[in-house]
Amino acid sequence: MLVFTFVPYADHAPLHVARELARRTGTPYIEVWPEGLQGQLGSHMNLPSARRFVSALLDRLFADAAVRSHLNLDGIEGQRR
């Protein structure tokens, strides 16, 4: 399964390319923008920001209906009940 994601740098062309590719292909696209991310060494996120970003990304990824279906997450959770 292919899922497009984008690290939050809104003014760069790859964001718009990823959105358009997702729209044209029907590929799930996960975009997260946690508030207050901080950089280190130029454009790189510092560790606390990277953790917040990955946590938000994974929350959105596993909430996406196409991803849940592909991974059979609803079936697995239903078996646990």
Backbone as a printed PyTorch tensor [residue, N CA C, xyz], in Angstrom:
tensor([[[  0.8440,  -1.1800,   0.0000],
         [  0.0000,   0.0000,   0.0000],
         [  0.8810,   1.2310,   0.0000]],

        [[  0.4660,   2.2380,  -0.7170],
         [  1.1960,   3.4900,  -0.7820],
         [  0.3730,   4.5730,  -0.1040]],

        [[  1.0230,   5.3260,   0.7760],
         [  0.3930,   6.4670,   1.4310],
         [  1.3370,   7.6380,   1.2880]],

        [[  0.8370,   8.7520,   0.7710],
         [  1.6460,   9.9620,   0.6840],
         [  1.6220,  10.6860,   2.0190]],

        [[  2.7710,  11.1850,   2.4290],
         [  2.8530,  12.0460,   3.6090],
         [  3.7130,  13.2410,   3.2430]],

        [[  3.6540,  14.2680,   4.0700],
         [  4.4630,  15.4370,   3.8070],
         [  4.8690,  16.0940,   5.1060]],

        [[  6.1520,  16.3020,   5.2640],
         [  6.6630,  17.0330,   6.4280],
         [  6.2990,  18.4950,   6.2380]],

        [[  5.8320,  19.1640,   7.2760],
         [  5.2250,  20.4840,   7.1340],
         [  6.1560,  21.6300,   6.7510]],

        [[  6.3240,  21.8140,   5.4760],
         [  6.9890,  22.9940,   4.9190],
         [  6.0820,  23.4960,   3.8110]],

        [[  5.0370,  24.2340,   4.1800],
         [  3.9240,  24.5570,   3.2760],
         [  4.3210,  25.3610,   2.0510]],

        [[  5.3680,  26.1330,   2.1150],
         [  5.6710,  26.9910,   0.9860],
         [  6.5290,  26.3020,  -0.0650]],

        [[  6.7060,  25.0320,   0.0260],
         [  7.5190,  24.3190,  -0.9530],
         [  6.6430,  23.5520,  -1.9330]],

        [[  7.0670,  23.4850,  -3.1510],
         [  6.3080,  22.8320,  -4.2160],
         [  5.9840,  21.3630,  -3.9360]],

        [[  6.8370,  20.5830,  -3.2630],
         [  6.4870,  19.1690,  -3.0470],
         [  5.1500,  18.9690,  -2.3310]],

        [[  4.7690,  19.8920,  -1.4760],
         [  3.4710,  19.7820,  -0.8070],
         [  2.3540,  19.7640,  -1.8410]],

        [[  2.4180,  20.6830,  -2.7790],
         [  1.3710,  20.7810,  -3.7890],
         [  1.4130,  19.5980,  -4.7490]],

        [[  2.6190,  19.1120,  -5.0470],
         [  2.7660,  17.9380,  -5.9090],
         [  2.1810,  16.7060,  -5.2150]],

        [[  2.4810,  16.5160,  -3.9400],
         [  1.9550,  15.3640,  -3.2030],
         [  0.4370,  15.4090,  -3.1350]],

        [[ -0.1250,  16.5760,  -2.8590],
         [ -1.5880,  16.7040,  -2.8240],
         [ -2.2060,  16.3400,  -4.1760]],

        [[ -1.6250,  16.8470,  -5.2360],
         [ -2.1770,  16.5890,  -6.5660],
         [ -2.0230,  15.1250,  -6.9620]],

        [[ -0.8860,  14.5160,  -6.6610],
         [ -0.7020,  13.0900,  -6.9480],
         [ -1.7240,  12.2460,  -6.1980]],

        [[ -1.9390,  12.5860,  -4.9450],
         [ -2.9240,  11.8500,  -4.1480],
         [ -4.3190,  12.0020,  -4.7560]],

        [[ -4.6550,  13.2170,  -5.1520],
         [ -5.9710,  13.4680,  -5.7310],
         [ -6.1470,  12.6870,  -7.0270]],

        [[ -5.1420,  12.7090,  -7.8760],
         [ -5.2560,  12.0480,  -9.1860],
         [ -5.2290,  10.5270,  -9.0990]],

        [[ -4.5090,   9.9900,  -8.1420],
         [ -4.3600,   8.5360,  -8.0490],
         [ -5.3100,   7.8880,  -7.0500]],

        [[ -5.9510,   8.6980,  -6.2040],
         [ -6.8040,   8.1320,  -5.1690],
         [ -6.0010,   7.5290,  -4.0250]],

        [[ -4.7250,   7.8670,  -3.9740],
         [ -3.8460,   7.3720,  -2.9190],
         [ -4.1190,   8.1170,  -1.6150]],

        [[ -4.2340,   7.4110,  -0.4850],
         [ -4.4200,   8.1350,   0.7710],
         [ -3.2900,   9.1470,   0.9850]],

        [[ -3.6600,  10.2900,   1.4870],
         [ -2.6910,  11.3630,   1.7280],
         [ -2.8840,  11.8640,   3.1440]],

        [[ -1.8340,  11.8090,   3.9240],
         [ -1.8790,  12.2190,   5.3250],
         [ -1.0550,  13.4880,   5.4690]],

        [[ -1.6950,  14.5280,   5.9520],
         [ -1.0070,  15.8010,   6.1510],
         [ -1.2550,  16.2400,   7.5930]],

        [[ -0.1990,  16.4370,   8.3400],
         [ -0.3400,  16.8880,   9.7220],
         [  0.4870,  18.1500,   9.9240]],

        [[ -0.0280,  19.0430,  10.7340],
         [  0.6230,  20.3260,  10.9990],
         [  0.5610,  20.6390,  12.4890]],

        [[  1.2960,  19.9090,  13.3280],
         [  1.2870,  20.2410,  14.7550],
         [  1.7650,  21.6760,  14.9690]],

        [[  1.1230,  22.3590,  15.8840],
         [  1.5110,  23.7390,  16.1920],
         [  2.8260,  23.7760,  16.9580]],

        [[  3.6030,  24.8110,  16.7020],
         [  4.7890,  25.0820,  17.4980],
         [  5.9880,  24.1940,  17.2540]],

        [[  6.0930,  23.5890,  16.0720],
         [  7.2850,  22.7910,  15.7970],
         [  8.4950,  23.7070,  15.7630]],

        [[  9.6100,  23.2220,  16.2760],
         [ 10.8190,  24.0280,  16.3410],
         [ 11.9370,  23.3550,  15.5600]],

        [[ 12.7660,  24.1770,  14.9620],
         [ 13.8550,  23.6660,  14.1580],
         [ 15.1680,  23.5870,  14.9070]],

        [[ 16.0550,  22.8500,  14.3150],
         [ 17.4210,  22.7230,  14.8000],
         [ 18.2790,  22.4960,  13.5680]],

        [[ 19.3970,  23.1270,  13.4810],
         [ 20.2820,  22.9750,  12.3230],
         [ 19.5650,  23.3280,  11.0220]],

        [[ 19.0150,  24.4970,  10.9730],
         [ 18.3420,  24.9380,   9.7500],
         [ 16.9430,  24.3960,   9.6540]],

        [[ 16.6970,  23.5610,   8.6560],
         [ 15.3400,  23.0950,   8.3980],
         [ 14.9700,  21.8170,   9.1510]],

        [[ 15.8550,  21.2660,   9.9130],
         [ 15.5660,  20.0180,  10.6290],
         [ 14.8360,  20.3050,  11.9350]],

        [[ 13.8520,  19.4590,  12.2520],
         [ 13.1370,  19.6020,  13.5210],
         [ 14.0200,  19.1370,  14.6630]],

        [[ 13.8190,  19.7620,  15.8170],
         [ 14.5100,  19.2610,  16.9990],
         [ 13.7850,  17.9930,  17.4810]],

        [[ 14.3690,  17.2960,  18.4310],
         [ 13.8320,  16.0030,  18.8610],
         [ 12.4030,  16.1000,  19.4080]],

        [[ 12.0950,  17.0370,  20.3190],
         [ 10.7120,  17.1060,  20.8010],
         [  9.7040,  17.3680,  19.6670]],

        [[ 10.0750,  18.2270,  18.7250],
         [  9.1790,  18.5110,  17.6060],
         [  9.0230,  17.2880,  16.7050]],

        [[ 10.1030,  16.5880,  16.4540],
         [ 10.0360,  15.3860,  15.6220],
         [  9.1360,  14.3360,  16.2770]],

        [[  9.2240,  14.1970,  17.5760],
         [  8.3620,  13.2410,  18.2820],
         [  6.8950,  13.6360,  18.1600]],

        [[  6.6020,  14.9230,  18.3220],
         [  5.2270,  15.3970,  18.1940],
         [  4.7110,  15.1830,  16.7760]],

        [[  5.5720,  15.4610,  15.7920],
         [  5.1640,  15.2890,  14.4060],
         [  4.8710,  13.8180,  14.1060]],

        [[  5.7720,  12.9180,  14.4810],
         [  5.5770,  11.4890,  14.1930],
         [  4.3460,  10.9550,  14.9240]],

        [[  4.1370,  11.3790,  16.1420],
         [  2.9590,  10.9450,  16.8920],
         [  1.6760,  11.3890,  16.1860]],

        [[  1.6310,  12.6470,  15.7630],
         [  0.4550,  13.1620,  15.0580],
         [  0.2730,  12.4470,  13.7190]],

        [[  1.3800,  12.1920,  13.0330],
         [  1.3270,  11.5000,  11.7450],
         [  0.7680,  10.0930,  11.9030]],

        [[  1.2680,   9.3560,  12.8740],
         [  0.8010,   7.9840,  13.0740],
         [ -0.6520,   7.9510,  13.5110]],

        [[ -1.0740,   8.9030,  14.3630],
         [ -2.4820,   8.9770,  14.7580],
         [ -3.3730,   9.1440,  13.5300]],

        [[ -2.9980,  10.0580,  12.6420],
         [ -3.7810,  10.3040,  11.4300],
         [ -3.7010,   9.1130,  10.4810]],

        [[ -2.5290,   8.5100,  10.3680],
         [ -2.3500,   7.3730,   9.4700],
         [ -3.2720,   6.2300,   9.8580]],

        [[ -3.2720,   5.8700,  11.1350],
         [ -4.0760,   4.7400,  11.5800],
         [ -5.5530,   5.0720,  11.7290]],

        [[ -5.9190,   6.3430,  11.6070],
         [ -7.3280,   6.7410,  11.6090],
         [ -7.9100,   6.7400,  10.1940]],

        [[ -7.0640,   6.7320,   9.1770],
         [ -7.5220,   6.7810,   7.7870],
         [ -8.2410,   5.4740,   7.4310]],

        [[ -9.4320,   5.5950,   6.8620],
         [-10.2510,   4.4150,   6.5610],
         [ -9.5600,   3.4550,   5.5930]],

        [[ -8.8790,   3.9860,   4.5700],
         [ -8.2110,   3.1150,   3.5940],
         [ -7.0570,   2.3540,   4.2390]],

        [[ -6.3250,   3.0120,   5.1030],
         [ -5.2100,   2.3620,   5.8010],
         [ -5.7440,   1.3000,   6.7510]],

        [[ -6.7860,   1.6420,   7.4990],
         [ -7.3690,   0.6770,   8.4420],
         [ -7.8680,  -0.5650,   7.7000]],

        [[ -8.5000,  -0.3460,   6.5650],
         [ -9.0100,  -1.4610,   5.7850],
         [ -7.8690,  -2.3250,   5.2480]],

        [[ -6.8530,  -1.6710,   4.6820],
         [ -5.7230,  -2.4030,   4.1130],
         [ -5.0030,  -3.2430,   5.1730]],

        [[ -4.8670,  -2.6920,   6.3600],
         [ -4.1760,  -3.4000,   7.4440],
         [ -5.1160,  -4.2920,   8.2540]],

        [[ -6.3970,  -4.2890,   7.8890],
         [ -7.4130,  -5.0610,   8.6000],
         [ -7.4440,  -4.7160,  10.0890]],

        [[ -7.2570,  -3.4600,  10.4040],
         [ -7.2270,  -3.0480,  11.8060],
         [ -8.5840,  -3.1900,  12.4740]],

        [[ -9.6540,  -2.9100,  11.7600],
         [-10.9740,  -3.0420,  12.3640],
         [-11.2900,  -4.4950,  12.6610]],

        [[-10.8630,  -5.4020,  11.7760],
         [-11.0720,  -6.8330,  12.0040],
         [-10.2900,  -7.3350,  13.2000]],

        [[ -9.0610,  -6.8570,  13.3490],
         [ -8.2200,  -7.2620,  14.4850],
         [ -8.7940,  -6.7360,  15.7760]],

        [[ -9.2080,  -5.4630,  15.8140],
         [ -9.7750,  -4.8820,  17.0240],
         [-11.1000,  -5.5530,  17.3690]],

        [[-11.8820,  -5.9140,  16.3490],
         [-13.1430,  -6.6030,  16.5920],
         [-12.9300,  -7.9630,  17.2300]],

        [[-11.8230,  -8.6400,  16.8800],
         [-11.5170,  -9.9430,  17.4600],
         [-11.1100,  -9.8280,  18.9170]],

        [[-10.5810,  -8.6840,  19.3270],
         [-10.1340,  -8.4980,  20.7130],
         [-11.2970,  -8.3120,  21.6660]],

        [[-12.4410,  -7.8580,  21.1470],
         [-13.5940,  -7.5480,  22.0190],
         [-14.2510,  -8.7750,  22.5260]]])
